[in-house]
Structure formats: structure tokens, C-alpha cells
Amino acid sequence: MKRSTNHFLFGSIAAGLLLVTLWQSYKLYDTNKVTRAVSAVPETLTEHNPDTTKKLHPAVVLQTANALSAGGEFDAAEALYVRLGDQQKDSTIGVASRFNLANHYLREGLRPDLPGAQTRPLIEIAKQRYRDLLLAKPDHWDARVNLEHALRVAPEISDKLFDKRPPIKSVNVVVPDFTLKDLP
């Protein structure tokens, strides 16, 4: 009895270690694939051509979009973020891409050199992007915090505000040959 228990325990531990080894091997393979893709970026990524980025690993495309965003290339970064968010959907990279796109809009909207007429639409787009992300991932706390920051910068205008104010000007209009009756 004791010998069979020891063999079962040893077999269970060996099977568990085999699963851990297989998982780590897969992670190492994926990391090597990303490393090869990163080393190939200087040759394949020229002038932000979308066809060349299709061949790259999604993590590399995300980091390329982050670098473009940090470098001030708004349109190229936006295109990569949108394409990556559409391709990856609910994966970790897709969520990160949508979050970074919302951050990208918020950062652009908060730039001090932009006139006020251009900042408000960018912040509104950022708020909507954060809301869309929170619909898909309600537990994304960074998106919640950034949405609150965007709401503090550009608060929403409530319709209740307009209902409480008296009308600016009231005019009685008289129309000849018109009798007031109930509408159909």
C-alpha cells in the first residue's frame, strides 16, 4: 500500500512538472518569435506601410505604434492601433491597443499648443474609446481612471441644465385665420 502511494505521488509530481515544462517551452518559443520579429523590424518597416506590418508579430506592431505615438506621428500610430485593435479583438494585445489608442487621443487633446476648438473633439473621442473598452473589459481600472480624468478635463453637458433655465425670449405669435384645436 505504501509503495503504490509513493509511486502515485511520484507520478503526479512528475506529470505536474511535465506540464510546467511544456508551458514554459511554449512561452520560450513565443518569446523567441517576438525577438526574431523585433530584430527584423528595421528591414521590414519602411514608411509605416501596412503591408509590411501584417507580417510582424502583434506585440511588435503594438510597440511600433507606441513608438510612433511617442514620436508625435499621430496618423501612423492611429492606423496601427485601429488595425491591431480590430484584428486582435479581446486578446491582451487587442485590449492594450484599444487602451493605448484612447490614451493617444487624450494626450493629443491635452496638448497645450492646440486651439480649444480642436482639443474638445479629441477628448470626446478618447472618452468614447475608454467607454467602448470598458464595455468589453469592465475590470480595466486604468481605463476607468483615465476616463475619469478625461471627464474632469471635459465634463459632459447635461440636458437638465438647459431645461432649468428660463427661455431667452418669449414671443406670442398671432396667425390670421387660425383656430386653436387639438392635434390629431
C-alpha positions in Angstrom: 0.0 0.0 0.0 2.7 2.4 0.9 4.7 1.6 -2.2 1.7 2.2 -4.5 1.0 5.5 -2.7 4.6 6.6 -3.2 4.5 5.7 -6.9 1.2 7.6 -7.4 2.7 10.6 -5.6 5.8 10.5 -7.7 3.8 10.1 -10.9 1.6 13.1 -10.0 4.6 15.3 -9.3 6.3 14.2 -12.5 3.1 14.9 -14.5 2.8 18.3 -12.9 6.4 19.2 -13.7 6.0 18.0 -17.2 3.0 20.3 -17.7 5.0 23.2 -16.3 8.0 22.4 -18.6 5.7 22.3 -21.6 4.1 25.6 -20.7 7.5 27.2 -20.2 8.7 25.8 -23.5 5.7 27.3 -25.3 6.4 30.7 -23.6 10.1 30.5 -24.6 9.1 29.7 -28.2 6.7 32.7 -28.3 9.4 35.0 -26.8 11.9 33.8 -29.4 9.4 34.5 -32.1 8.8 38.0 -30.8 12.6 38.6 -30.5 13.1 37.5 -34.1 10.3 39.8 -35.2 11.8 42.7 -33.3 15.2 42.1 -34.9 13.6 42.1 -38.3 11.8 45.5 -37.8 14.5 47.8 -39.2 14.5 45.9 -42.5 10.7 45.4 -42.9 9.2 48.5 -41.5 9.7 51.3 -44.0 7.5 54.4 -44.2 4.8 52.7 -42.0 3.5 50.5 -44.8 0.5 48.5 -43.5 1.5 45.5 -45.8 4.9 45.1 -44.0 3.3 45.2 -40.6 1.0 42.3 -41.4 4.0 40.0 -41.4 5.1 41.2 -37.9 4.1 39.7 -34.5 1.2 41.7 -33.0 3.3 42.7 -30.0 5.9 44.2 -32.3 3.1 46.2 -34.1 1.8 47.4 -30.8 5.3 48.6 -29.7 5.8 50.2 -33.1 2.5 52.1 -32.7 3.6 53.2 -29.2 6.9 54.5 -30.5 5.1 56.3 -33.3 2.7 57.9 -30.8 5.5 58.9 -28.5 7.4 60.3 -31.6 4.4 62.6 -32.5 3.3 60.7 -35.6 -0.4 60.8 -34.8 -1.8 59.4 -38.1 0.6 56.5 -38.5 0.2 55.4 -34.8 -3.6 55.7 -35.0 -3.7 53.5 -38.1 -1.7 50.8 -36.4 -3.7 51.0 -33.2 -7.0 50.7 -35.0 -5.9 47.8 -37.3 -4.4 46.0 -34.3 -7.5 46.5 -32.2 -9.7 45.2 -35.0 -7.5 42.2 -35.6 -6.9 41.1 -32.1 -10.3 42.0 -30.5 -10.4 40.6 -26.9 -6.8 39.4 -26.7 -4.4 41.1 -24.3 -2.7 42.8 -27.2 -6.1 44.0 -28.7 -7.1 45.4 -25.3 -3.8 47.1 -24.9 -4.1 48.5 -28.4 -7.5 50.0 -27.7 -6.4 51.4 -24.4 -3.3 53.0 -26.0 -5.4 54.4 -28.8 -7.7 56.1 -26.2 -4.6 57.4 -24.4 -3.3 58.6 -27.7 -6.4 60.7 -28.3 -6.4 62.0 -24.8 -2.7 63.0 -25.0 -3.4 64.8 -28.3 -6.4 66.5 -26.8 -4.4 67.8 -23.8 -1.6 69.3 -25.9 -1.3 73.0 -24.9 -0.4 74.2 -28.4 -3.8 73.1 -29.9 -6.6 75.6 -30.0 -9.7 74.9 -27.9 -11.8 74.0 -30.9 -9.5 71.1 -31.7 -9.0 69.8 -28.2 -12.6 69.1 -27.3 -13.3 66.6 -30.2 -10.2 64.7 -29.4 -11.1 64.4 -25.7 -14.6 63.3 -26.7 -13.2 60.6 -28.9 -10.9 59.5 -26.1 -13.9 59.3 -23.7 -15.8 57.2 -26.2 -12.8 54.9 -26.7 -12.5 54.4 -23.0 -16.2 53.6 -22.7 -16.0 51.1 -25.5 -13.1 49.4 -23.8 -14.9 49.3 -20.5 -17.9 47.7 -22.1 -15.7 44.8 -23.3 -13.5 44.7 -20.2 -15.3 46.3 -17.2 -12.4 45.4 -14.8 -9.9 47.5 -16.7 -9.1 50.0 -13.9 -6.6 52.1 -15.9 -9.3 52.8 -18.4 -11.6 53.8 -15.6 -9.1 56.2 -14.1 -8.3 57.8 -17.5 -12.0 58.2 -18.3 -12.5 60.0 -15.0 -9.5 62.2 -15.9 -11.0 63.0 -19.3 -14.4 63.7 -17.7 -12.7 66.2 -15.3 -11.0 67.9 -18.2 -14.0 68.0 -20.5 -17.2 67.4 -18.4 -20.3 66.2 -20.1 -23.0 68.8 -20.6 -26.3 67.6 -19.2 -29.7 68.2 -20.8 -31.1 69.0 -17.3 -29.0 72.2 -17.3 -30.9 73.5 -20.4 -34.3 72.5 -19.0 -33.9 74.6 -15.8 -33.1 77.9 -17.5 -35.9 80.2 -18.5 -36.3 80.8 -22.2 -34.1 83.7 -23.5 -37.1 85.4 -25.2 -40.7 84.5 -25.4 -42.9 85.8 -28.2 -46.6 85.4 -28.8 -47.3 84.8 -32.5 -50.7 85.6 -34.0 -51.6 83.8 -37.2 -54.6 85.1 -39.1 -57.4 82.6 -39.8 -56.0 80.0 -37.4 -58.1 78.4 -34.7 -56.5 76.5 -31.9 -57.8 73.0 -31.7 -56.4 69.7 -30.5 -53.9 67.9 -32.7 -54.9 64.6 -34.3 
